[in-house]
């Protein structure tokens, strides 16, 4: 059976994080949603997403297809119900389409008249908005920890460290020295070939994915994930870095989501609580306006390839688009459109050719190649986001 993870309306509500990836490629917990389904189903997956993303994230079908909503995180109960589906069945809960078995070449989740509806009676986790990622990261960290460590033995870490609690797992090649790991309130996962440098203090739930580093003296609080090939330092709380990103210096990052290929300048801080304790609002690409989150704590949402200079100050609930470059003194706007260049004093458009020059160097630092596929995706995003480059600020 061929497994296809499809995008529903969450792709639009998760922007700008999903300008450059299908919803199922979002990381939450230790794994991306796609990697979770691969482990649960013991099968490879493909994607049904925006046309311009399909070259990088291929769509594969066969005569026997299982389409699964890419914004839905798997669990055992959900897997059991999906396994019982017959050809022509679609699993739903109220208005949410969860999965469908079909021999159709494509599945249209908004057109269900030809399918037999099977109502799902349990709760499940669906990622709809960017803040859902850090808000549910603790839950998924705990689930993924069980999924990836069950029946396995941890690599032994150095006895120069202090370990509290027994839910600590290190993969082969992981290193840590003279640091404190507290798993009393949640598990800690240290990925393959990752490094925790001297003097770090880490509380679970926490995941450091493969080939990443935590620099000396870092303080990392619970509900935090550092994706692969990343470098972090300073103070981090309840945040998710998808991968290939750097926050290597002092400064606070809290209740935040960073995509891939991001860089946070030294001594940069984001506010995650308004000084009047009011509900945080985030920019919404669909409505071209600000949306209530229902959250009191909500920090920074930063899409792929975005970067900021030293001492940048991000206001509570700031959304930074793809390939934005922020620098200068003062608080920049709390919505910084994709391919913006500037700061509190104003923004211009970040020219594609200049952005490509930087991306080539950034990829080289991670021994990668910034190829034509990446260029084409970013060119399309540049075109799609032109209408947002009007630099509006949230009314006070």
C-alpha positions as CSV (number, residue, x, y, z in Angstrom):
1,X,0.0,0.0,0.0
2,X,1.2,3.5,-0.9
3,X,1.0,6.1,1.9
4,X,0.3,9.7,0.9
5,X,0.3,12.6,3.4
6,X,-2.0,15.3,2.1
7,X,-2.3,19.0,2.9
8,X,-5.6,20.3,4.0
9,X,-6.5,23.9,5.0
10,X,-3.9,23.8,7.7
11,X,-1.3,24.5,5.0
12,X,-2.7,28.1,4.7
13,X,-3.2,28.6,8.5
14,X,0.4,27.4,9.2
15,X,2.0,30.0,6.9
16,X,4.7,31.2,6.7
17,X,6.2,27.9,7.9
18,X,4.5,25.9,5.1
19,X,5.5,28.1,2.2
20,X,8.6,25.9,1.9
21,X,7.3,22.5,3.0
22,X,4.2,20.3,3.2
23,X,2.4,20.3,6.6
24,X,3.7,16.7,7.3
25,X,7.3,18.0,7.1
26,X,6.7,20.1,10.2
27,X,8.8,19.0,13.2
28,X,7.0,18.6,16.5
29,X,8.4,16.5,19.3
30,X,11.5,14.6,18.2
31,X,10.3,13.8,14.7
32,X,8.5,15.4,11.8
33,X,4.9,14.4,11.4
34,X,5.9,12.4,8.3
35,X,8.6,10.6,10.2
36,X,6.1,9.7,12.9
37,X,3.8,8.1,10.3
38,X,6.7,6.2,8.7
39,X,7.6,4.7,12.1
40,X,4.1,3.8,13.0
41,X,3.3,2.3,9.6
42,X,6.8,0.9,8.9
43,X,6.5,2.3,5.4
44,X,7.8,5.1,3.3
45,X,5.5,8.1,2.6
46,X,4.9,10.6,-0.1
47,X,3.2,14.0,-0.2
48,X,0.2,15.6,-1.8
49,X,1.0,19.3,-1.5
50,X,1.3,22.5,-3.5
51,X,2.5,21.9,-7.1
52,X,5.7,24.0,-6.7
53,X,6.8,21.8,-3.7
54,X,6.2,18.4,-5.4
55,X,9.7,18.2,-7.0
56,X,11.3,18.3,-3.5
57,X,8.5,16.4,-1.8
58,X,7.3,13.8,-4.4
59,X,3.8,12.5,-4.9
60,X,3.7,8.7,-5.5
61,X,0.6,6.5,-6.0
62,X,-0.3,2.9,-6.8
63,X,-3.4,0.9,-7.3
64,X,-3.9,0.7,-3.5
65,X,-3.5,4.1,-1.7
66,X,-3.8,5.3,1.9
67,X,-4.2,9.1,2.1
68,X,-3.6,10.5,5.6
69,X,-4.0,14.1,6.7
70,X,-0.5,15.5,7.1
71,X,-1.5,17.8,9.9
72,X,-2.6,14.9,12.1
73,X,-0.1,13.3,14.5
74,X,-0.4,9.5,14.8
75,X,-1.1,7.5,17.9
76,X,-2.0,3.8,18.5
77,X,-5.8,4.3,18.7
78,X,-5.8,6.3,15.4
79,X,-3.6,3.7,13.8
80,X,-6.0,1.0,14.8
81,X,-9.0,2.8,13.2
82,X,-7.1,3.6,10.0
83,X,-6.0,-0.1,9.7
84,X,-9.7,-1.1,9.7
85,X,-10.6,1.1,6.8
86,X,-11.8,-0.6,3.6
87,X,-11.3,0.6,0.1
88,X,-13.7,3.6,-0.4
89,X,-13.8,4.4,3.3
90,X,-12.9,7.8,4.7
91,X,-12.2,8.4,8.4
92,X,-13.5,11.7,9.7
93,X,-14.2,13.5,13.0
94,X,-16.8,16.2,12.5
95,X,-15.4,18.4,9.7
96,X,-11.8,17.0,9.8
97,X,-10.9,14.4,7.2
98,X,-8.3,12.1,8.8
99,X,-7.6,9.4,6.3
100,X,-9.0,7.6,3.2
101,X,-8.4,4.3,1.4
102,X,-8.8,4.7,-2.3
103,X,-7.5,3.7,-5.7
104,X,-8.0,7.2,-7.1
105,X,-5.0,8.9,-8.5
106,X,-5.7,11.9,-6.3
107,X,-7.7,12.4,-3.1
108,X,-9.8,15.6,-2.8
109,X,-10.5,16.0,0.9
110,X,-13.2,18.5,0.3
111,X,-15.2,16.2,-2.0
112,X,-16.4,13.1,-0.1
113,X,-19.7,12.2,-1.7
114,X,-18.2,9.1,-3.3
115,X,-16.8,7.8,0.0
116,X,-18.3,5.9,2.9
117,X,-17.8,8.0,6.0
118,X,-16.5,6.3,9.1
119,X,-16.7,8.6,12.2
120,X,-13.7,8.5,14.6
121,X,-14.8,8.6,18.2
122,X,-11.6,9.6,20.0
123,X,-9.5,12.8,20.4
124,X,-6.4,13.3,18.4
125,X,-3.8,16.0,17.8
126,X,-4.1,18.2,14.7
127,X,-1.6,21.0,14.0
128,X,-3.6,24.0,12.6
129,X,-1.7,27.1,13.6
130,X,2.0,27.9,14.2
131,X,1.5,28.2,18.0
132,X,0.1,24.7,18.0
133,X,3.7,23.4,17.5
134,X,5.2,24.7,20.7
135,X,2.0,24.4,22.6
136,X,1.9,20.6,21.9
137,X,5.6,20.0,21.8
138,X,5.7,18.4,25.3
139,X,3.0,15.9,24.4
140,X,4.8,14.9,21.2
141,X,8.2,14.8,22.8
142,X,6.9,12.2,25.3
143,X,5.2,10.2,22.6
144,X,8.2,10.2,20.3
145,X,10.6,9.4,23.1
146,X,8.7,6.1,23.6
147,X,8.5,5.5,19.9
148,X,12.2,5.9,19.1
149,X,13.7,4.4,22.3
150,X,11.4,1.4,23.1
151,X,13.4,-1.8,23.4
152,X,16.7,0.0,22.9
153,X,19.7,0.8,25.2
154,X,21.1,4.3,25.6
155,X,24.7,5.1,24.9
156,X,26.5,5.9,28.1
157,X,27.4,9.5,28.6
158,X,30.4,10.8,30.5
159,X,30.3,10.6,34.3
160,X,31.4,14.3,34.5
161,X,27.7,15.0,34.0
162,X,24.9,15.1,36.6
163,X,21.8,13.1,35.7
164,X,18.5,13.4,37.5
165,X,15.7,10.9,36.7
166,X,16.0,7.9,34.5
167,X,14.3,9.0,31.2
168,X,17.5,10.0,29.4
169,X,18.5,8.4,26.1
170,X,21.6,9.1,24.1
171,X,22.2,7.8,20.5
172,X,25.5,6.5,19.2
173,X,28.1,9.2,18.9
174,X,26.4,11.6,21.3
175,X,28.7,13.5,23.7
176,X,28.2,15.6,26.8
177,X,30.6,16.8,29.5
178,X,30.2,18.7,32.8
179,X,26.5,19.4,32.3
180,X,23.2,18.8,34.2
181,X,20.3,16.8,32.8
182,X,17.1,16.8,34.7
183,X,14.6,14.2,33.5
184,X,12.5,14.3,36.7
185,X,9.6,16.0,34.9
186,X,10.0,14.8,31.3
187,X,12.3,12.7,29.0
188,X,15.6,13.9,27.5
189,X,16.7,12.6,24.1
190,X,20.2,13.3,22.8
191,X,20.6,12.4,19.1
192,X,23.3,10.7,17.1
193,X,26.6,12.6,16.9
194,X,25.2,15.5,18.8
195,X,27.2,17.4,21.4
196,X,26.4,19.1,24.7
197,X,29.3,21.3,25.7
198,X,30.5,22.0,29.2
199,X,28.4,23.9,31.7
200,X,24.9,23.4,30.2
201,X,21.7,22.9,32.2
202,X,18.9,21.0,30.5
203,X,15.4,20.1,31.7
204,X,13.1,17.6,30.1
205,X,11.1,17.2,28.2
206,X,13.8,18.0,25.6
207,X,15.2,16.7,22.3
208,X,18.5,17.4,20.7
209,X,18.4,15.9,17.3
210,X,21.3,14.4,15.4
211,X,24.4,16.3,14.5
212,X,23.5,19.3,16.6
213,X,25.4,21.2,19.3
214,X,24.5,23.0,22.5
215,X,27.2,25.6,23.3
216,X,28.8,26.2,26.7
217,X,26.7,27.5,29.5
218,X,23.3,27.2,27.8
219,X,20.1,27.0,29.9
220,X,17.4,25.0,28.2
221,X,14.0,24.6,29.7
222,X,11.3,22.0,29.2
223,X,9.2,21.4,26.0
224,X,12.0,22.3,23.7
225,X,13.2,20.6,20.5
226,X,16.5,21.4,18.7
227,X,16.3,19.9,15.2
228,X,19.2,18.3,13.3
229,X,22.3,20.2,12.2
230,X,21.6,23.1,14.6
231,X,23.7,25.1,17.1
232,X,22.2,26.8,20.1
233,X,23.2,28.7,23.2
234,X,21.9,31.1,25.7
235,X,18.4,30.6,27.2
236,X,15.7,28.7,25.4
237,X,12.2,27.8,26.7
238,X,9.4,25.8,25.1
239,X,10.6,26.3,21.5
240,X,11.0,24.2,18.4
241,X,13.8,24.6,15.9
242,X,13.1,22.5,12.8
243,X,16.7,22.1,11.8
244,X,19.8,23.5,10.1
245,X,19.4,26.7,12.2
246,X,21.6,28.6,14.7
247,X,20.9,30.5,17.9
248,X,24.5,30.2,19.0
249,X,24.8,33.0,21.5
250,X,23.4,34.6,24.6
251,X,19.8,35.9,24.5
252,X,16.3,34.5,25.2
253,X,14.1,32.5,22.9
254,X,10.8,31.4,24.3
255,X,7.4,30.0,23.1
256,X,8.8,30.1,19.6
257,X,9.1,28.2,16.3
258,X,12.1,28.5,14.0
259,X,12.1,26.9,10.6
260,X,15.3,25.7,8.7
261,X,18.3,27.8,7.8
262,X,17.5,30.5,10.3
263,X,20.2,32.5,12.2
264,X,19.7,34.4,15.4
265,X,22.3,37.1,16.1
266,X,24.1,37.4,19.4
267,X,22.1,38.8,22.4
268,X,18.8,38.7,20.4
269,X,15.7,38.3,22.6
270,X,12.1,37.7,22.0
271,X,9.3,38.7,24.3
272,X,6.9,35.9,25.0
273,X,4.6,37.8,27.4
274,X,3.1,41.3,27.0
275,X,3.8,43.7,29.8
276,X,0.0,44.1,30.3
277,X,-0.4,40.3,30.3
278,X,-2.9,40.6,27.5
279,X,-3.8,37.8,25.0
280,X,-1.3,37.6,22.2
281,X,-2.3,38.0,18.6
282,X,-0.4,36.7,15.5
283,X,-0.4,37.8,11.9
284,X,-2.7,35.6,9.8
285,X,-1.8,35.3,6.1
286,X,-5.4,34.2,5.2
287,X,-7.2,37.2,6.6
288,X,-4.3,39.7,6.0
289,X,-4.9,40.7,9.6
290,X,-4.1,39.7,13.2
291,X,-5.7,36.6,14.8
292,X,-6.3,36.0,18.5
293,X,-4.3,33.0,19.8
294,X,-6.0,32.5,23.1
295,X,-2.4,32.5,24.6
296,X,-0.8,34.6,27.2
297,X,2.7,33.3,26.3
298,X,3.6,33.4,22.6
299,X,6.9,34.5,21.3
300,X,8.5,34.3,17.8
301,X,7.4,32.5,14.6
302,X,10.3,32.6,12.1
303,X,10.1,30.9,8.7
304,X,12.9,29.3,6.7
305,X,16.0,31.3,5.7
306,X,15.1,34.2,8.0
307,X,18.0,35.9,9.9
308,X,18.5,38.7,12.4
309,X,21.5,40.8,13.4
310,X,22.9,41.2,16.9
311,X,20.8,42.7,19.7
312,X,17.6,42.3,17.8
313,X,14.5,42.7,20.0
314,X,11.3,40.9,18.9
315,X,8.0,41.9,20.3
316,X,5.5,39.4,21.7
317,X,3.9,37.5,19.0
318,X,6.1,38.4,16.1
319,X,5.8,36.6,12.7
320,X,8.9,36.6,10.5
321,X,8.4,35.5,6.9
322,X,10.6,33.4,4.6
323,X,14.1,34.9,3.9
324,X,13.5,38.1,5.9
325,X,16.6,39.8,7.1
326,X,16.2,42.0,10.2
327,X,18.8,44.3,11.8
328,X,19.2,47.6,13.6
329,X,18.1,49.1,16.9
330,X,14.5,49.2,18.3
331,X,11.6,46.8,18.0
332,X,10.8,45.8,14.4
333,X,7.2,45.4,13.4
334,X,5.4,42.3,14.7
335,X,4.8,41.1,11.2
336,X,7.8,41.1,9.0
337,X,6.8,39.9,5.5
338,X,8.8,37.4,3.5
339,X,11.9,38.7,1.7
340,X,12.0,41.9,3.8
341,X,15.3,43.7,4.5
342,X,15.6,46.2,7.3
343,X,14.3,46.8,10.8
344,X,12.5,49.3,13.1
345,X,13.5,52.2,10.8
346,X,11.8,50.6,7.8
347,X,12.0,47.8,5.3
348,X,12.9,47.2,1.7
349,X,12.5,44.1,-0.5
350,X,15.3,41.6,-0.1
351,X,16.3,41.0,-3.8
352,X,16.3,37.3,-4.9
353,X,19.8,37.3,-6.3
354,X,21.2,38.7,-3.1
355,X,19.3,36.2,-1.0
356,X,20.5,33.4,-3.2
357,X,24.1,34.5,-2.7
358,X,23.7,34.2,1.0
359,X,21.9,30.9,0.8
360,X,24.7,29.3,-1.2
361,X,27.2,30.2,1.5
362,X,24.9,29.0,4.3
363,X,24.4,25.7,2.6
364,X,28.1,25.3,2.1
365,X,28.6,25.7,5.9
366,X,26.4,22.6,6.4
367,X,28.1,20.8,3.5
368,X,25.0,21.1,1.4
369,X,24.2,22.4,-2.1
370,X,21.8,25.2,-2.8
371,X,20.5,23.7,-6.0
372,X,17.9,24.7,-8.6
373,X,15.1,23.0,-6.8
374,X,15.7,25.3,-3.7
375,X,15.9,28.3,-6.0
376,X,12.7,27.5,-7.8
377,X,10.8,27.0,-4.5
378,X,12.0,30.3,-3.1
379,X,11.3,32.1,-6.4
380,X,7.7,30.9,-6.2
381,X,7.4,32.0,-2.6
382,X,8.8,35.4,-3.5
383,X,6.1,35.8,-6.1
384,X,3.3,34.5,-3.8
385,X,4.2,36.9,-1.0
386,X,4.6,40.1,-2.9
387,X,1.2,41.3,-1.8
388,X,2.2,41.1,1.9
389,X,5.2,43.4,1.6
390,X,3.3,46.3,2.9
391,X,4.8,46.2,6.4
392,X,1.7,46.6,8.6
393,X,2.0,46.8,12.4
394,X,-0.6,45.5,14.9
395,X,-2.6,48.4,16.4
396,X,-1.9,48.9,20.1
